[in-house]
């Protein structure tokens, strides 16, 4: 998604990629490659295609939100609430269409559901739109590359999955790229 955001922001918002940003993008792409190890994934071409399509859609939505905020003054909380409502409709339809087993309403399930709805989706979307409102879309998008780094770190802390050499190299490359991107944004 971050790379698609940079490309779409360049095309549709006129955000130029300058100097050190190209280097930061290249470093972060290499870092992501090391973390994800795409040559070792055992997923089908279809699932990989869906993942790429999801990234393009998210980036496209970010560009639309940025463009909309440039033309109309919107309240971020209302905008987020409407986004959540419209996103819920197709999810509910798919849930009704797909056969399922009965739900076991355990305390853990209720906690996970509440966590996924509130901080995991609604608050995260509100914060994303806030950042997108304050920064160029390309800069904000590249900031999301911290997500795979944090995923590896939290998997290490919570699950004891110690990162391997390639994941560690990837994390270092992404962190360097993020520092370069932040320094460039501060300088601009």
C-alpha positions in Angstrom: 0.0 0.0 0.0 2.7 2.6 0.8 4.3 2.3 -2.6 1.0 2.5 -4.4 0.2 5.6 -2.3 3.4 7.3 -3.4 2.7 6.5 -7.1 -1.0 7.5 -7.0 -0.1 10.7 -5.0 2.4 11.6 -7.7 -0.1 11.0 -10.5 -3.3 12.4 -8.9 -2.1 14.9 -6.3 1.0 16.2 -8.0 3.2 15.2 -5.1 6.7 15.0 -6.4 9.3 12.5 -5.2 12.5 14.3 -4.7 16.1 13.4 -4.0 16.4 11.4 -0.8 12.8 10.2 -1.0 13.8 8.0 -4.0 16.6 6.5 -1.9 14.2 6.0 1.1 11.6 4.3 -1.2 14.3 2.0 -2.6 15.6 1.1 0.9 12.1 0.5 2.3 11.2 -1.7 -0.7 14.3 -3.8 -0.1 13.5 -3.9 3.6 10.0 -5.1 2.9 11.3 -7.7 0.5 13.6 -9.0 3.2 10.8 -9.2 5.8 8.2 -10.8 3.5 10.5 -13.0 1.6 8.1 -13.2 -1.4 10.1 -16.0 -3.1 9.4 -18.3 -0.1 5.7 -17.7 0.2 3.6 -20.7 -0.5 0.4 -18.7 -1.4 -1.3 -19.0 -4.7 -1.1 -16.4 -7.4 -4.7 -15.6 -6.8 -4.1 -14.7 -3.1 -1.0 -12.6 -4.0 -3.1 -10.8 -6.6 -5.8 -10.1 -4.0 -3.2 -8.7 -1.7 -1.8 -6.4 -4.4 -5.3 -5.3 -5.3 -6.1 -4.6 -1.6 -3.0 -2.4 -1.4 -4.1 -0.5 -4.5 -7.6 0.0 -3.2 -6.4 1.2 0.2 -3.9 3.6 -1.5 -6.7 4.8 -3.9 -9.0 5.4 -1.0 -6.3 7.5 0.7 -5.8 9.6 -2.4 -9.6 10.1 -2.7 -9.8 11.1 1.0 -6.9 13.5 0.5 -8.4 15.0 -2.6 -11.8 15.3 -1.0 -10.3 17.1 2.1 -8.6 19.6 -0.3 -12.0 20.6 -1.8 -14.4 20.2 1.1 -14.0 20.9 4.8 -14.9 17.7 6.5 -15.1 16.7 10.1 -12.7 13.8 10.5 -14.9 12.0 13.1 -18.0 12.2 10.8 -16.0 11.1 7.8 -14.6 8.2 9.7 -18.0 7.1 10.9 -19.5 7.2 7.4 -16.5 5.2 6.1 -17.0 2.6 8.8 -20.7 2.4 8.0 -20.2 2.0 4.2 -17.5 -0.5 4.8 -19.7 -2.6 7.1 -22.5 -3.1 4.5 -20.5 -5.4 2.1 -19.0 -7.2 5.1 -22.4 -7.9 6.6 -23.7 -9.1 3.2 -20.7 -11.5 2.8 -21.2 -12.7 6.4 -24.9 -13.4 5.7 -24.1 -15.1 2.3 -21.3 -17.3 3.6 -22.3 -20.4 5.6 -21.0 -20.3 9.2 -21.1 -22.2 12.4 -22.7 -20.7 15.5 -20.7 -18.1 17.3 -19.2 -19.0 20.7 -19.7 -15.8 22.7 -16.8 -16.3 25.0 -15.2 -13.3 26.9 -12.1 -13.7 24.7 -14.2 -13.5 21.5 -16.1 -10.4 22.8 -12.9 -8.7 23.7 -11.3 -9.5 20.3 -14.4 -8.2 18.5 -14.5 -5.0 20.5 -10.8 -4.5 20.0 -11.0 -5.1 16.2 -13.9 -2.7 15.9 -12.8 0.2 18.1 -9.0 0.7 18.3 -8.2 -1.7 15.5 -10.4 -0.2 12.9 -12.3 3.0 13.9 -9.6 4.8 15.9 -6.9 3.6 13.6 -8.8 5.0 10.6 -9.5 8.3 12.4 -5.7 8.6 13.1 -4.8 7.6 9.6 -7.1 10.3 8.2 -5.7 12.9 10.6 -2.1 12.1 9.5 -3.2 12.1 5.9 -4.7 15.5 6.4 -1.5 16.9 7.9 1.2 15.3 5.7 1.6 14.7 2.0 0.0 11.4 1.0 3.3 9.8 -0.1 5.1 10.7 3.2 2.2 9.4 5.2 2.0 6.3 3.2 5.7 5.5 3.6 5.2 5.9 7.4 3.0 2.9 7.3 6.0 0.8 6.5 6.6 0.7 10.3 3.7 -1.8 10.4 5.7 -4.9 9.2 8.6 -3.9 11.5 6.2 -3.7 14.5 4.5 -7.0 13.5 7.9 -8.8 13.6 8.8 -7.1 16.9 5.4 -8.0 18.5 5.5 -11.5 17.2 8.9 -11.8 18.9 7.6 -10.4 22.2 4.2 -12.1 22.3 4.8 -15.3 20.5 8.5 -15.9 21.0 9.1 -15.8 17.2 12.6 -14.5 17.1 13.3 -12.7 13.8 15.8 -14.3 11.5 18.7 -12.6 9.7 16.6 -11.6 6.7 13.8 -10.1 8.8 16.4 -8.2 10.9 18.0 -6.8 7.8 14.6 -5.8 6.5 13.7 -4.1 9.7 16.9 -2.1 9.8 16.5 -1.0 6.1 12.9 0.1 6.7 13.9 2.0 9.9 16.7 3.8 8.0 14.2 4.6 5.2 11.7 6.0 7.7 14.3 8.2 9.3 15.3 9.5 6.0 11.7 10.1 5.0 11.0 11.9 8.3 14.1 14.1 8.0 13.0 15.0 4.4 9.5 15.8 5.6 10.9 18.0 8.4 13.2 19.8 6.0 10.4 20.5 3.5 
